[in-house]
Amino acid sequence: MGAVKFKTSGKHVPLIPLNGDNEFIFEDLELVFLPGQLDRIALGWNNWQTIEQISEREERREIEIFLALIHLADKEKITRPLAFTPKRI
């Protein structure tokens, strides 16, 4: 039986057995970003663009932009709060 290794920053590397009971998520998404793309996403977000606007400009699915923003928040690359929801007029 094989195992999947995940890159982690800690000492513990989780090993998850490959079997029919495990559910992989985001397997249909493209989670690799081109050079400069994460910088543009961070810049857009910090300049109050919406996920929808960034998604359209970068020609990426909104969920991929959202996941990129989570990554950027973890790396302290964005200054605008990730959970901010603008007041609708």
N, CA and C atoms as a LAMMPS dump frame, in Angstrom:
ITEM: TIMESTEP
0
ITEM: NUMBER OF ATOMS
267
ITEM: BOX BOUNDS ff ff ff
-5.0000000000000000e+02 5.0000000000000000e+02
-5.0000000000000000e+02 5.0000000000000000e+02
-5.0000000000000000e+02 5.0000000000000000e+02
ITEM: ATOMS id mol type element x y z
1 1 1 N 0.841 -1.168 0
2 1 2 C 0 0 0
3 1 3 C 0.889 1.234 0
4 2 1 N 0.605 2.191 -0.875
5 2 2 C 1.385 3.417 -0.963
6 2 3 C 0.973 4.429 0.089
7 3 1 N 1.71 5.501 0.173
8 3 2 C 1.395 6.575 1.108
9 3 3 C 1.647 7.906 0.413
10 4 1 N 0.91 8.9 0.835
11 4 2 C 1.074 10.241 0.302
12 4 3 C 1.854 11.042 1.325
13 5 1 N 2.928 11.684 0.914
14 5 2 C 3.703 12.526 1.814
15 5 3 C 3.374 13.982 1.508
16 6 1 N 3.15 14.774 2.558
17 6 2 C 2.845 16.183 2.406
18 6 3 C 4.017 17.002 2.914
19 7 1 N 4.324 18.07 2.198
20 7 2 C 5.389 18.978 2.629
21 7 3 C 4.85 19.816 3.791
22 8 1 N 5.495 19.716 4.928
23 8 2 C 5.091 20.504 6.088
24 8 3 C 6.319 21.165 6.678
25 9 1 N 6.09 22.211 7.452
26 9 2 C 7.221 22.902 8.069
27 9 3 C 7.572 22.303 9.421
28 10 1 N 6.749 21.409 9.933
29 10 2 C 7.014 20.8 11.226
30 10 3 C 7.857 19.55 11.103
31 11 1 N 8.122 18.925 12.238
32 11 2 C 8.913 17.694 12.245
33 11 3 C 8.073 16.497 11.841
34 12 1 N 6.778 16.557 12.077
35 12 2 C 5.885 15.442 11.768
36 12 3 C 5.412 15.54 10.321
37 13 1 N 5.645 14.509 9.558
38 13 2 C 5.142 14.437 8.19
39 13 3 C 4.002 13.431 8.192
40 14 1 N 2.77 13.921 7.964
41 14 2 C 1.655 12.971 7.992
42 14 3 C 1.716 12.008 6.82
43 15 1 N 1.472 10.769 7.089
44 15 2 C 1.41 9.75 6.051
45 15 3 C -0.018 9.219 6.003
46 16 1 N -0.635 9.391 4.888
47 16 2 C -2.021 8.973 4.732
48 16 3 C -2.051 7.805 3.763
49 17 1 N -2.559 6.681 4.214
50 17 2 C -2.594 5.524 3.314
51 17 3 C -3.501 5.782 2.11
52 18 1 N -3.064 5.303 0.951
53 18 2 C -3.87 5.406 -0.253
54 18 3 C -4.872 4.257 -0.263
55 19 1 N -6.115 4.592 -0.017
56 19 2 C -7.165 3.583 -0.099
57 19 3 C -8.465 4.261 -0.508
58 20 1 N -9.468 3.493 -0.739
59 20 2 C -10.729 4.023 -1.215
60 20 3 C -11.518 4.81 -0.182
61 21 1 N -11.098 4.783 1.075
62 21 2 C -11.837 5.48 2.123
63 21 3 C -11.45 6.943 2.256
64 22 1 N -10.289 7.326 1.76
65 22 2 C -9.822 8.706 1.885
66 22 3 C -10.397 9.557 0.77
67 23 1 N -10.683 10.803 1.104
68 23 2 C -11.231 11.722 0.117
69 23 3 C -10.222 12.838 -0.146
70 24 1 N -9.779 12.943 -1.378
71 24 2 C -8.875 14.006 -1.768
72 24 3 C -9.704 15.218 -2.163
73 25 1 N -9.277 16.402 -1.74
74 25 2 C -10.013 17.61 -2.079
75 25 3 C -9.164 18.495 -2.98
76 26 1 N -9.819 19.355 -3.71
77 26 2 C -9.187 20.318 -4.613
78 26 3 C -8.394 19.65 -5.729
79 27 1 N -8.678 18.395 -6.017
80 27 2 C -7.91 17.712 -7.056
81 27 3 C -8.224 18.242 -8.449
82 28 1 N -9.34 18.947 -8.6
83 28 2 C -9.694 19.497 -9.906
84 28 3 C -9.236 20.94 -10.077
85 29 1 N -8.492 21.464 -9.088
86 29 2 C -8.014 22.842 -9.164
87 29 3 C -6.558 22.891 -9.592
88 30 1 N -6.176 24.022 -10.164
89 30 2 C -4.78 24.28 -10.499
90 30 3 C -4.217 25.115 -9.361
91 31 1 N -3.348 24.528 -8.562
92 31 2 C -2.814 25.209 -7.388
93 31 3 C -1.376 25.653 -7.567
94 32 1 N -0.913 25.681 -8.804
95 32 2 C 0.414 26.216 -9.119
96 32 3 C 0.191 27.58 -9.762
97 33 1 N 0.985 28.552 -9.354
98 33 2 C 0.83 29.908 -9.859
99 33 3 C 2.067 30.323 -10.642
100 34 1 N 1.84 31.048 -11.713
101 34 2 C 2.924 31.518 -12.573
102 34 3 C 3.751 32.575 -11.849
103 35 1 N 5.009 32.775 -12.269
104 35 2 C 5.834 33.812 -11.638
105 35 3 C 5.129 35.171 -11.681
106 36 1 N 5.086 35.839 -10.553
107 36 2 C 4.471 37.161 -10.454
108 36 3 C 2.977 37.126 -10.181
109 37 1 N 2.333 35.992 -10.38
110 37 2 C 0.882 35.923 -10.225
111 37 3 C 0.461 36.124 -8.769
112 38 1 N 1.143 35.508 -7.833
113 38 2 C 0.798 35.704 -6.42
114 38 3 C 1.032 37.152 -5.998
115 39 1 N 2.074 37.781 -6.525
116 39 2 C 2.314 39.199 -6.228
117 39 3 C 1.164 40.066 -6.739
118 40 1 N 0.663 39.767 -7.952
119 40 2 C -0.453 40.534 -8.516
120 40 3 C -1.731 40.298 -7.713
121 41 1 N -1.933 39.055 -7.261
122 41 2 C -3.114 38.749 -6.45
123 41 3 C -3.049 39.521 -5.136
124 42 1 N -1.892 39.523 -4.483
125 42 2 C -1.727 40.263 -3.222
126 42 3 C -1.927 41.757 -3.452
127 43 1 N -1.352 42.291 -4.515
128 43 2 C -1.487 43.716 -4.809
129 43 3 C -2.951 44.079 -5.05
130 44 1 N -3.637 43.262 -5.845
131 44 2 C -5.05 43.518 -6.105
132 44 3 C -5.874 43.486 -4.833
133 45 1 N -5.645 42.476 -3.997
134 45 2 C -6.397 42.353 -2.749
135 45 3 C -6.117 43.533 -1.834
136 46 1 N -4.837 43.895 -1.694
137 46 2 C -4.472 45.017 -0.83
138 46 3 C -5.014 46.342 -1.349
139 47 1 N -5.319 46.411 -2.646
140 47 2 C -5.902 47.612 -3.248
141 47 3 C -7.414 47.496 -3.386
142 48 1 N -8.023 46.65 -2.574
143 48 2 C -9.468 46.533 -2.41
144 48 3 C -10.188 45.952 -3.615
145 49 1 N -9.501 45.198 -4.452
146 49 2 C -10.197 44.476 -5.505
147 49 3 C -10.894 43.273 -4.882
148 50 1 N -11.974 42.842 -5.509
149 50 2 C -12.701 41.673 -5.013
150 50 3 C -12.076 40.4 -5.573
151 51 1 N -12.434 39.291 -4.969
152 51 2 C -11.979 37.995 -5.482
153 51 3 C -12.455 37.825 -6.92
154 52 1 N -13.681 38.264 -7.192
155 52 2 C -14.234 38.152 -8.537
156 52 3 C -13.411 38.956 -9.549
157 53 1 N -13.027 40.174 -9.183
158 53 2 C -12.221 41.01 -10.08
159 53 3 C -10.844 40.396 -10.327
160 54 1 N -10.215 39.915 -9.261
161 54 2 C -8.886 39.303 -9.398
162 54 3 C -8.994 38.03 -10.241
163 55 1 N -10.022 37.246 -9.996
164 55 2 C -10.246 36.006 -10.74
165 55 3 C -10.376 36.28 -12.236
166 56 1 N -11.132 37.298 -12.577
167 56 2 C -11.319 37.64 -13.993
168 56 3 C -10.004 38.103 -14.625
169 57 1 N -9.277 38.969 -13.92
170 57 2 C -8.021 39.484 -14.457
171 57 3 C -6.985 38.378 -14.642
172 58 1 N -6.902 37.481 -13.666
173 58 2 C -5.894 36.419 -13.699
174 58 3 C -6.344 35.189 -14.483
175 59 1 N -7.616 35.199 -14.915
176 59 2 C -8.192 34.068 -15.643
177 59 3 C -8.047 32.767 -14.857
178 60 1 N -8.438 32.859 -13.582
179 60 2 C -8.4 31.723 -12.658
180 60 3 C -9.758 31.606 -11.992
181 61 1 N -10.076 30.409 -11.513
182 61 2 C -11.32 30.216 -10.767
183 61 3 C -11.259 30.976 -9.449
184 62 1 N -12.413 31.442 -8.994
185 62 2 C -12.47 32.218 -7.755
186 62 3 C -11.933 31.43 -6.565
187 63 1 N -12.21 30.146 -6.5
188 63 2 C -11.733 29.337 -5.373
189 63 3 C -10.204 29.257 -5.375
190 64 1 N -9.581 29.272 -6.561
191 64 2 C -8.114 29.27 -6.633
192 64 3 C -7.557 30.588 -6.099
193 65 1 N -8.238 31.699 -6.391
194 65 2 C -7.818 32.997 -5.86
195 65 3 C -7.979 33.01 -4.348
196 66 1 N -9.094 32.482 -3.87
197 66 2 C -9.328 32.426 -2.432
198 66 3 C -8.25 31.609 -1.726
199 67 1 N -7.904 30.471 -2.275
200 67 2 C -6.851 29.644 -1.68
201 67 3 C -5.496 30.343 -1.743
202 68 1 N -5.246 31.073 -2.831
203 68 2 C -4.007 31.854 -2.922
204 68 3 C -3.983 32.927 -1.839
205 69 1 N -5.116 33.548 -1.566
206 69 2 C -5.183 34.572 -0.522
207 69 3 C -4.946 33.973 0.862
208 70 1 N -5.438 32.776 1.105
209 70 2 C -5.154 32.102 2.375
210 70 3 C -3.648 31.881 2.508
211 71 1 N -3.017 31.413 1.434
212 71 2 C -1.566 31.206 1.421
213 71 3 C -0.837 32.53 1.682
214 72 1 N -1.259 33.584 0.99
215 72 2 C -0.614 34.89 1.139
216 72 3 C -0.809 35.454 2.546
217 73 1 N -1.973 35.238 3.14
218 73 2 C -2.217 35.686 4.517
219 73 3 C -1.3 34.949 5.484
220 74 1 N -1.14 33.649 5.268
221 74 2 C -0.259 32.844 6.119
222 74 3 C 1.182 33.32 6.014
223 75 1 N 1.578 33.792 4.836
224 75 2 C 2.941 34.293 4.62
225 75 3 C 3.062 35.781 4.948
226 76 1 N 1.962 36.377 5.467
227 76 2 C 1.912 37.802 5.828
228 76 3 C 2.242 38.706 4.643
229 77 1 N 1.721 38.344 3.468
230 77 2 C 1.955 39.114 2.247
231 77 3 C 0.787 40.033 1.902
232 78 1 N -0.32 39.925 2.642
233 78 2 C -1.445 40.815 2.406
234 78 3 C -1.682 41.651 3.655
235 79 1 N -2.129 42.895 3.448
236 79 2 C -2.378 43.797 4.568
237 79 3 C -3.863 43.972 4.837
238 80 1 N -4.681 43.771 3.838
239 80 2 C -6.13 43.868 4.011
240 80 3 C -6.619 42.575 4.66
241 81 1 N -7.499 42.675 5.658
242 81 2 C -7.988 41.458 6.302
243 81 3 C -8.641 40.518 5.303
244 82 1 N -8.359 39.257 5.435
245 82 2 C -8.925 38.265 4.524
246 82 3 C -10.41 38.08 4.771
247 83 1 N -10.852 38.199 5.998
248 83 2 C -12.254 37.969 6.343
249 83 3 C -13.109 39.221 6.188
250 84 1 N -12.54 40.298 5.666
251 84 2 C -13.29 41.552 5.515
252 84 3 C -14.415 41.394 4.505
253 85 1 N -15.61 41.842 4.879
254 85 2 C -16.737 41.838 3.969
255 85 3 C -17.229 43.276 3.843
256 86 1 N -17.155 43.866 2.657
257 86 2 C -17.576 45.269 2.508
258 86 3 C -19.078 45.415 2.72
259 87 1 N -19.454 46.56 3.252
260 87 2 C -20.86 46.868 3.483
261 87 3 C -21.526 47.143 2.142
262 88 1 N -22.628 46.48 1.874
263 88 2 C -23.357 46.673 0.613
264 88 3 C -24.185 47.94 0.7
265 89 1 N -24.175 48.706 -0.381
266 89 2 C -24.951 49.958 -0.426
267 89 3 C -26.254 49.701 -1.148
